[in-house]
Amino acid sequence: MLWKVGGDTPLNYRIVPFMLSWRSPDMFGARFDNGSALVVRNRISLMGNWFETGAENRYLGFSAAPSIEWWSPCKCWALFGSIGGGMGWVDSQGVLGGQGQDRTLNWFGQLGIEHRLTDHLSVRASSYFQHHSNGGATNPNPGLNSLGFLVGAAWAF
């Protein structure tokens, strides 16, 4: 769940985000003597947002970012963070203060924790900041900043 925390839109927003992400194998990192590891990998996500409140109803898009993870010595939990962005399409409604057009840019920041349950299954919880903007295509540009939390599951192949 994400709530509006700023931006140029005067409208109140509450957003329910859905994401399907792919994370690459470790690109590079460091292994420490105590068994912990700091790794960097790629992450690509398909995004679907349902606007519970706000001018629009739905957003479909994609984003990409590096994922930086610090894994504990037991490899059973990790702290992670990422910053990235992408683009997508919102169903703009022509409401004053809404996005103004369908093509929308996004960028985000995320900090969280992952707990590995099995070799293949883990659960994740994170704080998540998301910005939507039409990139100045309309004047005014009613950007939307939202902040909240995500919970999810990950399956390793």
N, C-alpha and C positions, 0 to 999 in steps of 0.2 A: 504494500500500500504506500502510495506517495501523496504528499500534500503540497499545495502551492506554498512556497516560501519567498517568492519574489518574482522579479521580471517586470516587464512593462505592461502586461495585461492587467486590467482592473478586475477581471473576473476571478471568482473563486474556483479552484480545481481540486478534485480528488481523483487519483488515477490508480487503476489496478493493472500492474505490468505483468506480462507473461514473456518469458524468454526461453529459447532453445539455443544452447551454446555448444560449440565444439572447441576444445582446447587441444593444442598440439602437444606432442611429446616435448620434454625439456629442450629448449634451444641452447641455453647455456646457464651456468650458475657456479656455485661453489659448494663443496662438501666439507664439513668441518670434522675435527677429530672426535668430537662427542657424538657423532652420528647425525647431527642435524644438517639441513641443506637449505640453501637459498637458490631458487630456480626461477628462470624466466621462460615463459612460453607464450605462444600466440593464442588469442581468443577471438572467435567470430560468432556473433549472435544474431539470430532472427528475433525481432521484437514485435510484440503485439500489445498495445495498450488499450484498455477499456476506460473511457473517461466517465466515471460515475457521476461527477459533477463537472461542469464547464461547458464551453460553447460547442466542442466537438464530441463525437461519440467513440471513434476508434482511430488508432494509429498503427500502421504496419511499416516496418523498416528493418534496417540492419545496422550493426555497429561492429567495430573491430578495435582491439586494444592489446597491448602486452599485459600479461598477468604475472605479477611478481609474488612469489610464495616463499614463506619460511616454514619448512617442515621440521617438526620436533624429532628428536633422536629415535623415538619409537615409530616414526612415520604414520602415527595414528591421528594426528591433527596438524593443522597448518593455519597460519595467519596469511591473508592475501590482500592484495590491492591492485587496482587497475584504473587507468584513465584513458578514455578513447572517445570515438565518435563515429558518426555515419550519417545516413539520410533515410528518409522514408516518406510516406504519404499519409496525410490526415484527411478526414472528411470535413473540410472547412465548411462552415455554415453561413458565412457572410455576416456573422454577428460582430458588431463593433467591439473590439478588444479580443476577438478570437484570432486564430492564426492567419487569416486573410487569404491564404492560398493552400492548395493541397500538398505541394512539395515542401518538405520540412527537413531541416538539418537537426541533428542531435549531438550532444556530447554528454559525457557522464563521468562520475568518479565513484569508486566503490571500495569499501574496506570491510573485511569480514573474517570469519573463521570457518574452517572446514573440519569435520570429524569423520574419519574413515571407519566405517562399520565392518566392512569385509575388504578383500582385495579388489573388488569391483564396485562396491556401493559406498557412497559417502553422503552426508547431509551438510548443508551450508546455510549460514545466516550472515547477513551483511547489512550495513547501512548503505544507502544508495542515493546519490544526487543526480538529477537528470535535467538537462536544459533542452527545450525545443524552441526553434526560431525559424523564420522563413528567410534568414540571411540577408535581410534588408530589401527583399523584393517588393515589399509594400511599405508605405509611409503613413502612419507610424508602423514600426516593426514590433508586434506584440509578443515578445519573447516570454517564455514560461519557464520558471525555475521551480523544481519540485524536489522534495527530500522525504525519505521514508526508509522502509526496511524491506528486504527480500528474504525469503526462505525457499529452499529448494533441495533437490537431490541430484547427485551426479553418478553416472554409471561409466566405468572405465572398461574399454574393450581390449 
